[in-house]
Amino acid sequence: MTFTRAWRDMRTMKTLFSETEAEADRLGDREPGLEHLLLASFALPDGTTGRVFDRLGSNRDALREAIIHVHGEALAAAGMTDTGAATSALSRPRTGPLRLTEPAQGAFRNAVALAKSDRRPIVGADIVAAVATITHGTAARALESLGLVRSAVVDAARSEQAR
C-alpha cells in the first residue's frame, strides 16, 4: 500500500465514521448500525454511493425516509406509539472510539477487504456492496421498502467500483 493511498483511506475512514455517528444522532439512535454506515457513505467525496443509488432510481433522502419508516414500524410492533423520539437528534459527547454494532463492524471489514483485494482505496460503493449483502436488520428492510433487490444493489455497487 502506498503512503498516498493509506493517507486517503485514513481520511475516508475519518469522514465515514464521524458521519456514521452523526447519522445515528440525527435519527435518534444510540448505537450506529448498518443503516447509519450506509447513509454516511453518501458523504464520502468519491461520490460512488450517490451514483449507485442514482443507477437504482433512488437517493439519500429516500433511503433516510425508508429507515425512519422501518424504525417506526419496529417501534409500533413493540407496542410503542410515540415514535417522535426515534427521529429526534441525540446530543451526546463525542468521547472515545466509535462503537458500531457488530453487523456494521463486519460490513466495514468486508468493504475494506474488498478494496484491498482490488488494490485500490476504499470508496462508498464498497460500503454499499457490503451493507447490501446483509440479509437482516434495518438497512435490509429499508432497501426492500425502496423496492430495491439486494443483489441488484450489490451489482450496481460493483459496477461503480470497476469505473
Disulfide bonds with the S-S distance in Angstrom:
none
